[in-house]
Amino acid sequence: MFTLIRLLNDRPGQTVSQAAHLLDTTPRTVYHYLETLEDLGYCIDKDSHDRYFLFEADCAHRPAFTAEESALVVRSNYILDKAWNNQSYYSIFVAAFIISLIPTFIILTFHVKT
């Protein structure tokens, strides 16, 4: 997911197919990353040609993540990618459930710290 952030910063205007090719992953994974980034507070825009853009400067409300929170997001995406590649519906369900808890964990952690 952090590679997608770098890609959209360095080469804005990528389609999902282009990003998937450049990241050596599936379009479905790119869509998942984009949704996760939006859930985490990143501003993502899509133009009429289905090209995606990331606007970090416009999102001052995005919380700063600790190293632990960043590691949790990275690990969760790794789990989901691995489950998806195994094509095990049970694994995909468990991974999706775990990942669905991340925004709640981060929000609770963020509010407790402030």
Secondary structure, 3 states (H helix, E strand, C coil): CHHHHHHHHHCCCECHHHHHHHHCCCHHHHHHHHHHHHHCCCEEEECCCCCEEEECCCCCCCCCCCHHHHHHHHHHHHHHHHHHHHCCHHHHHHHHHHHHCHHHHHHHHHHHHC
